[in-house]
Amino acid sequence: MKNTIAIIHWIDSAMHGSRQKSRQEWKDYKLVNGISVGIIVHEDKKQITIGQDWFYKDNIGSLDEFRSVSSYSKNGIKKIRRIKLSI
């Protein structure tokens, strides 16, 4: 998993605002589909965590750190494509 990029196709809950609408109007609102891409920071049976930016150990002063990190529940993931980095 180390040094691997993940392309995650996911579906999850969505916030539709606080406007008043009828039950009929709300029935057309759906879950959100998205794609996220990043370096795998952690993965287990329940979730995958990716970071947008990775500062790997070969950089001066770096400690193998990540930023802009997000976690995704495996329950909402439709597909994950993993690409091994050759660094």
N, CA, C and O atoms as a GROMACS GRO file, in nm:
protein
  348
    1MET      N    1   0.081  -0.119   0.000
    1MET     CA    2   0.000   0.000   0.000
    1MET      C    3   0.086   0.126   0.000
    1MET      O    4   0.043   0.229  -0.052
    2LYS      N    5   0.205   0.120   0.056
    2LYS     CA    6   0.290   0.237   0.063
    2LYS      C    7   0.324   0.285  -0.078
    2LYS      O    8   0.351   0.203  -0.167
    3ASN      N    9   0.322   0.416  -0.099
    3ASN     CA   10   0.352   0.477  -0.228
    3ASN      C   11   0.252   0.436  -0.335
    3ASN      O   12   0.290   0.407  -0.448
    4THR      N   13   0.125   0.434  -0.299
    4THR     CA   14   0.020   0.396  -0.392
    4THR      C   15  -0.084   0.506  -0.403
    4THR      O   16  -0.128   0.562  -0.302
    5ILE      N   17  -0.123   0.538  -0.526
    5ILE     CA   18  -0.231   0.632  -0.552
    5ILE      C   19  -0.362   0.553  -0.559
    5ILE      O   20  -0.366   0.444  -0.615
    6ALA      N   21  -0.467   0.609  -0.502
    6ALA     CA   22  -0.600   0.548  -0.512
    6ALA      C   23  -0.693   0.643  -0.586
    6ALA      O   24  -0.696   0.763  -0.558
    7ILE      N   25  -0.769   0.588  -0.679
    7ILE     CA   26  -0.878   0.660  -0.744
    7ILE      C   27  -1.005   0.596  -0.691
    7ILE      O   28  -1.034   0.480  -0.721
    8ILE      N   29  -1.081   0.671  -0.614
    8ILE     CA   30  -1.196   0.617  -0.541
    8ILE      C   31  -1.325   0.672  -0.601
    8ILE      O   32  -1.346   0.793  -0.606
    9HIS      N   33  -1.412   0.582  -0.646
    9HIS     CA   34  -1.546   0.617  -0.692
    9HIS      C   35  -1.640   0.588  -0.575
    9HIS      O   36  -1.652   0.474  -0.532
   10TRP      N   37  -1.705   0.691  -0.523
   10TRP     CA   38  -1.784   0.675  -0.401
   10TRP      C   39  -1.923   0.738  -0.416
   10TRP      O   40  -1.947   0.819  -0.505
   11ILE      N   41  -2.011   0.697  -0.327
   11ILE     CA   42  -2.145   0.754  -0.316
   11ILE      C   43  -2.172   0.776  -0.167
   11ILE      O   44  -2.139   0.691  -0.084
   12ASP      N   45  -2.230   0.892  -0.134
   12ASP     CA   46  -2.248   0.924   0.007
   12ASP      C   47  -2.365   1.020   0.025
   12ASP      O   48  -2.431   1.060  -0.071
   13SER      N   49  -2.390   1.054   0.149
   13SER     CA   50  -2.500   1.145   0.182
   13SER      C   51  -2.473   1.285   0.126
   13SER      O   52  -2.359   1.320   0.095
   14ALA      N   53  -2.580   1.364   0.114
   14ALA     CA   54  -2.568   1.500   0.063
   14ALA      C   55  -2.656   1.593   0.146
   14ALA      O   56  -2.764   1.553   0.190
   15MET      N   57  -2.611   1.714   0.165
   15MET     CA   58  -2.691   1.816   0.232
   15MET      C   59  -2.761   1.897   0.123
   15MET      O   60  -2.696   1.948   0.032
   16HIS      N   61  -2.893   1.907   0.131
   16HIS     CA   62  -2.970   1.973   0.026
   16HIS      C   63  -3.022   2.111   0.068
   16HIS      O   64  -3.104   2.169  -0.003
   17GLY      N   65  -2.976   2.162   0.179
   17GLY     CA   66  -3.020   2.294   0.223
   17GLY      C   67  -3.136   2.286   0.321
   17GLY      O   68  -3.180   2.178   0.359
   18SER      N   69  -3.184   2.403   0.361
   18SER     CA   70  -3.288   2.407   0.463
   18SER      C   71  -3.419   2.467   0.412
   18SER      O   72  -3.509   2.495   0.492
   19ARG      N   73  -3.431   2.488   0.281
   19ARG     CA   74  -3.555   2.541   0.224
   19ARG      C   75  -3.671   2.443   0.244
   19ARG      O   76  -3.651   2.322   0.244
   20GLN      N   77  -3.788   2.496   0.261
   20GLN     CA   78  -3.907   2.413   0.271
   20GLN      C   79  -3.949   2.367   0.134
   20GLN      O   80  -3.957   2.446   0.039
   21LYS      N   81  -3.977   2.238   0.123
   21LYS     CA   82  -4.029   2.179   0.000
   21LYS      C   83  -4.123   2.066   0.040
   21LYS      O   84  -4.116   2.014   0.152
   22SER      N   85  -4.208   2.029  -0.051
   22SER     CA   86  -4.302   1.920  -0.023
   22SER      C   87  -4.230   1.785  -0.031
   22SER      O   88  -4.119   1.775  -0.085
   23ARG      N   89  -4.292   1.684   0.022
   23ARG     CA   90  -4.241   1.547   0.012
   23ARG      C   91  -4.218   1.509  -0.134
   23ARG      O   92  -4.119   1.443  -0.168
   24GLN      N   93  -4.308   1.552  -0.220
   24GLN     CA   94  -4.298   1.523  -0.364
   24GLN      C   95  -4.173   1.589  -0.423
   24GLN      O   96  -4.102   1.527  -0.502
   25GLU      N   97  -4.146   1.714  -0.386
   25GLU     CA   98  -4.028   1.784  -0.438
   25GLU      C   99  -3.898   1.721  -0.387
   25GLU      O  100  -3.800   1.711  -0.461
   26TRP      N  101  -3.898   1.678  -0.261
   26TRP     CA  102  -3.776   1.620  -0.203
   26TRP      C  103  -3.746   1.482  -0.258
   26TRP      O  104  -3.631   1.439  -0.252
   27LYS      N  105  -3.842   1.412  -0.312
   27LYS     CA  106  -3.819   1.274  -0.359
   27LYS      C  107  -3.718   1.268  -0.473
   27LYS      O  108  -3.658   1.162  -0.496
   28ASP      N  109  -3.698   1.376  -0.545
   28ASP     CA  110  -3.606   1.378  -0.659
   28ASP      C  111  -3.460   1.401  -0.618
   28ASP      O  112  -3.371   1.388  -0.702
   29TYR      N  113  -3.435   1.435  -0.493
   29TYR     CA  114  -3.298   1.457  -0.447
   29TYR      C  115  -3.231   1.324  -0.418
   29TYR      O  116  -3.294   1.234  -0.363
   30LYS      N  117  -3.106   1.311  -0.454
   30LYS     CA  118  -3.035   1.183  -0.446
   30LYS      C  119  -2.907   1.195  -0.364
   30LYS      O  120  -2.869   1.303  -0.320
   31LEU      N  121  -2.844   1.080  -0.344
   31LEU     CA  122  -2.711   1.078  -0.283
   31LEU      C  123  -2.611   1.139  -0.381
   31LEU      O  124  -2.640   1.153  -0.500
   32VAL      N  125  -2.494   1.176  -0.331
   32VAL     CA  126  -2.390   1.236  -0.413
   32VAL      C  127  -2.293   1.129  -0.460
   32VAL      O  128  -2.248   1.046  -0.381
   33ASN      N  129  -2.261   1.130  -0.590
   33ASN     CA  130  -2.157   1.045  -0.646
   33ASN      C  131  -2.033   1.130  -0.666
   33ASN      O  132  -2.042   1.244  -0.712
   34GLY      N  133  -1.917   1.076  -0.632
   34GLY     CA  134  -1.794   1.152  -0.650
   34GLY      C  135  -1.676   1.063  -0.681
   34GLY      O  136  -1.682   0.941  -0.668
   35ILE      N  137  -1.569   1.127  -0.722
   35ILE     CA  138  -1.441   1.060  -0.744
   35ILE      C  139  -1.336   1.139  -0.668
   35ILE      O  140  -1.327   1.261  -0.681
   36SER      N  141  -1.256   1.070  -0.589
   36SER     CA  142  -1.147   1.132  -0.516
   36SER      C  143  -1.018   1.059  -0.549
   36SER      O  144  -1.017   0.938  -0.572
   37VAL      N  145  -0.908   1.135  -0.551
   37VAL     CA  146  -0.778   1.080  -0.586
   37VAL      C  147  -0.675   1.125  -0.483
   37VAL      O  148  -0.676   1.241  -0.442
   38GLY      N  149  -0.588   1.035  -0.440
   38GLY     CA  150  -0.481   1.073  -0.348
   38GLY      C  151  -0.391   0.956  -0.316
   38GLY      O  152  -0.415   0.843  -0.359
   39ILE      N  153  -0.287   0.985  -0.240
   39ILE     CA  154  -0.192   0.884  -0.192
   39ILE      C  155  -0.256   0.812  -0.073
   39ILE      O  156  -0.307   0.877   0.018
   40ILE      N  157  -0.252   0.680  -0.073
   40ILE     CA  158  -0.310   0.604   0.040
   40ILE      C  159  -0.224   0.626   0.164
   40ILE      O  160  -0.105   0.596   0.166
   41VAL      N  161  -0.289   0.678   0.269
   41VAL     CA  162  -0.225   0.700   0.398
   41VAL      C  163  -0.250   0.580   0.490
   41VAL      O  164  -0.161   0.536   0.563
   42HIS      N  165  -0.374   0.528   0.484
   42HIS     CA  166  -0.413   0.414   0.568
   42HIS      C  167  -0.531   0.344   0.500
   42HIS      O  168  -0.612   0.408   0.433
   43GLU      N  169  -0.539   0.212   0.520
   43GLU     CA  170  -0.654   0.137   0.471
   43GLU      C  171  -0.674   0.015   0.560
   43GLU      O  172  -0.580  -0.054   0.597
   44ASP      N  173  -0.802  -0.010   0.592
   44ASP     CA  174  -0.838  -0.133   0.663
   44ASP      C  175  -0.972  -0.180   0.607
   44ASP      O  176  -1.017  -0.131   0.503
   45LYS      N  177  -1.038  -0.275   0.674
   45LYS     CA  178  -1.162  -0.331   0.623
   45LYS      C  179  -1.277  -0.230   0.619
   45LYS      O  180  -1.368  -0.244   0.537
   46LYS      N  181  -1.274  -0.128   0.705
   46LYS     CA  182  -1.384  -0.034   0.717
   46LYS      C  183  -1.365   0.095   0.638
   46LYS      O  184  -1.464   0.157   0.598
   47GLN      N  185  -1.241   0.137   0.614
   47GLN     CA  186  -1.220   0.267   0.551
   47GLN      C  187  -1.088   0.274   0.475
   47GLN      O  188  -1.000   0.189   0.491
   48ILE      N  189  -1.078   0.377   0.392
   48ILE     CA  190  -0.953   0.410   0.325
   48ILE      C  191  -0.930   0.558   0.347
   48ILE      O  192  -1.023   0.638   0.336
   49THR      N  193  -0.807   0.596   0.377
   49THR     CA  194  -0.770   0.735   0.401
   49THR      C  195  -0.666   0.774   0.298
   49THR      O  196  -0.565   0.706   0.281
   50ILE      N  197  -0.691   0.887   0.229
   50ILE     CA  198  -0.596   0.934   0.127
   50ILE      C  199  -0.556   1.078   0.156
   50ILE      O  200  -0.632   1.156   0.215
   51GLY      N  201  -0.436   1.112   0.112
   51GLY     CA  202  -0.386   1.249   0.125
   51GLY      C  203  -0.362   1.308  -0.012
   51GLY      O  204  -0.311   1.242  -0.103
   52GLN      N  205  -0.398   1.434  -0.027
   52GLN     CA  206  -0.379   1.502  -0.155
   52GLN      C  207  -0.231   1.532  -0.178
   52GLN      O  208  -0.182   1.521  -0.290
   53ASP      N  209  -0.160   1.570  -0.074
   53ASP     CA  210  -0.019   1.604  -0.085
   53ASP      C  211   0.064   1.512   0.004
   53ASP      O  212   0.025   1.482   0.116
   54TRP      N  213   0.176   1.468  -0.049
   54TRP     CA  214   0.267   1.380   0.025
   54TRP      C  215   0.407   1.438   0.018
   54TRP      O  216   0.457   1.470  -0.090
   55PHE      N  217   0.469   1.452   0.133
   55PHE     CA  218   0.607   1.501   0.142
   55PHE      C  219   0.691   1.383   0.189
   55PHE      O  220   0.703   1.358   0.309
   56TYR      N  221   0.750   1.312   0.094
   56TYR     CA  222   0.818   1.187   0.127
   56TYR      C  223   0.956   1.210   0.185
   56TYR      O  224   1.011   1.320   0.177
   57LYS      N  225   1.012   1.107   0.243
   57LYS     CA  226   1.133   1.116   0.325
   57LYS      C  227   1.255   1.169   0.252
   57LYS      O  228   1.347   1.219   0.317
   58ASP      N  229   1.260   1.159   0.121
   58ASP     CA  230   1.377   1.207   0.048
   58ASP      C  231   1.384   1.359   0.042
   58ASP      O  232   1.489   1.414   0.008
   59ASN      N  233   1.276   1.429   0.075
   59ASN     CA  234   1.277   1.575   0.077
   59ASN      C  235   1.356   1.624   0.198
   59ASN      O  236   1.355   1.560   0.303
   60ILE      N  237   1.424   1.734   0.183
   60ILE     CA  238   1.500   1.792   0.294
   60ILE      C  239   1.402   1.836   0.402
   60ILE      O  240   1.309   1.913   0.376
   61GLY      N  241   1.422   1.788   0.523
   61GLY     CA  242   1.339   1.826   0.637
   61GLY      C  243   1.204   1.757   0.644
   61GLY      O  244   1.127   1.785   0.736
   62SER      N  245   1.173   1.670   0.552
   62SER     CA  246   1.042   1.604   0.554
   62SER      C  247   1.044   1.480   0.641
   62SER      O  248   1.147   1.416   0.659
   63LEU      N  249   0.928   1.447   0.694
   63LEU     CA  250   0.916   1.331   0.781
   63LEU      C  251   0.810   1.234   0.730
   63LEU      O  252   0.740   1.172   0.810
   64ASP      N  253   0.798   1.221   0.598
   64ASP     CA  254   0.694   1.134   0.540
   64ASP      C  255   0.557   1.180   0.589
   64ASP      O  256   0.486   1.104   0.656
   65GLU      N  257   0.520   1.304   0.555
   65GLU     CA  258   0.398   1.365   0.603
   65GLU      C  259   0.298   1.388   0.490
   65GLU      O  260   0.334   1.393   0.373
   66PHE      N  261   0.170   1.402   0.530
   66PHE     CA  262   0.060   1.423   0.437
   66PHE      C  263  -0.021   1.545   0.480
   66PHE      O  264  -0.020   1.584   0.596
   67ARG      N  265  -0.093   1.605   0.382
   67ARG     CA  266  -0.191   1.710   0.416
   67ARG      C  267  -0.310   1.696   0.322
   67ARG      O  268  -0.306   1.623   0.224
   68SER      N  269  -0.416   1.768   0.356
   68SER     CA  270  -0.544   1.757   0.283
   68SER      C  271  -0.588   1.611   0.278
   68SER      O  272  -0.604   1.553   0.171
   69VAL      N  273  -0.607   1.554   0.397
   69VAL     CA  274  -0.636   1.412   0.413
   69VAL      C  275  -0.786   1.390   0.433
   69VAL      O  276  -0.852   1.464   0.507
   70SER      N  277  -0.840   1.287   0.366
   70SER     CA  278  -0.982   1.252   0.378
   70SER      C  279  -0.996   1.102   0.395
   70SER      O  280  -0.917   1.024   0.342
   71SER      N  281  -1.100   1.062   0.471
   71SER     CA  282  -1.130   0.920   0.492
   71SER      C  283  -1.265   0.887   0.430
   71SER      O  284  -1.357   0.968   0.434
   72TYR      N  285  -1.275   0.767   0.371
   72TYR     CA  286  -1.396   0.722   0.304
   72TYR      C  287  -1.436   0.586   0.358
   72TYR      O  288  -1.353   0.495   0.369
   73SER      N  289  -1.564   0.573   0.393
   73SER     CA  290  -1.617   0.446   0.440
   73SER      C  291  -1.622   0.347   0.324
   73SER      O  292  -1.666   0.382   0.214
   74LYS      N  293  -1.578   0.225   0.347
   74LYS     CA  294  -1.582   0.122   0.242
   74LYS      C  295  -1.728   0.091   0.203
   74LYS      O  296  -1.752   0.043   0.092
   75ASN      N  297  -1.824   0.117   0.292
   75ASN     CA  298  -1.965   0.093   0.260
   75ASN      C  299  -2.013   0.179   0.144
   75ASN      O  300  -2.102   0.138   0.069
   76GLY      N  301  -1.955   0.298   0.126
   76GLY     CA  302  -1.999   0.388   0.022
   76GLY      C  303  -1.912   0.386  -0.103
   76GLY      O  304  -1.938   0.460  -0.198
   77ILE      N  305  -1.811   0.302  -0.104
   77ILE     CA  306  -1.719   0.298  -0.218
   77ILE      C  307  -1.769   0.197  -0.321
   77ILE      O  308  -1.796   0.082  -0.289
   78LYS      N  309  -1.779   0.244  -0.444
   78LYS     CA  310  -1.822   0.158  -0.554
   78LYS      C  311  -1.704   0.091  -0.623
   78LYS      O  312  -1.715  -0.023  -0.669
   79LYS      N  313  -1.590   0.160  -0.629
   79LYS     CA  314  -1.473   0.106  -0.698
   79LYS      C  315  -1.348   0.180  -0.651
   79LYS      O  316  -1.352   0.301  -0.629
   80ILE      N  317  -1.238   0.106  -0.636
   80ILE     CA  318  -1.108   0.167  -0.605
   80ILE      C  319  -1.007   0.115  -0.707
   80ILE      O  320  -0.993  -0.006  -0.727
   81ARG      N  321  -0.939   0.207  -0.771
   81ARG     CA  322  -0.827   0.170  -0.859
   81ARG      C  323  -0.699   0.213  -0.790
   81ARG      O  324  -0.686   0.329  -0.750
   82ARG      N  325  -0.605   0.121  -0.777
   82ARG     CA  326  -0.477   0.150  -0.712
   82ARG      C  327  -0.366   0.153  -0.816
   82ARG      O  328  -0.358   0.066  -0.902
   83ILE      N  329  -0.281   0.255  -0.807
   83ILE     CA  330  -0.167   0.270  -0.898
   83ILE      C  331  -0.041   0.283  -0.814
   83ILE      O  332  -0.026   0.379  -0.739
   84LYS      N  333   0.048   0.187  -0.829
   84LYS     CA  334   0.173   0.185  -0.753
   84LYS      C  335   0.268   0.291  -0.810
   84LYS      O  336   0.289   0.298  -0.931
   85LEU      N  337   0.325   0.373  -0.721
   85LEU     CA  338   0.423   0.473  -0.761
   85LEU      C  339   0.562   0.412  -0.761
   85LEU      O  340   0.595   0.331  -0.674
   86SER      N  341   0.642   0.450  -0.857
   86SER     CA  342   0.780   0.400  -0.859
   86SER      C  343   0.873   0.516  -0.826
   86SER      O  344   0.930   0.579  -0.915
   87ILE      N  345   0.887   0.542  -0.698
   87ILE     CA  346   0.973   0.652  -0.651
   87ILE      C  347   1.095   0.592  -0.584
   87ILE      O  348   1.182   0.666  -0.536
   0.00000   0.00000   0.00000
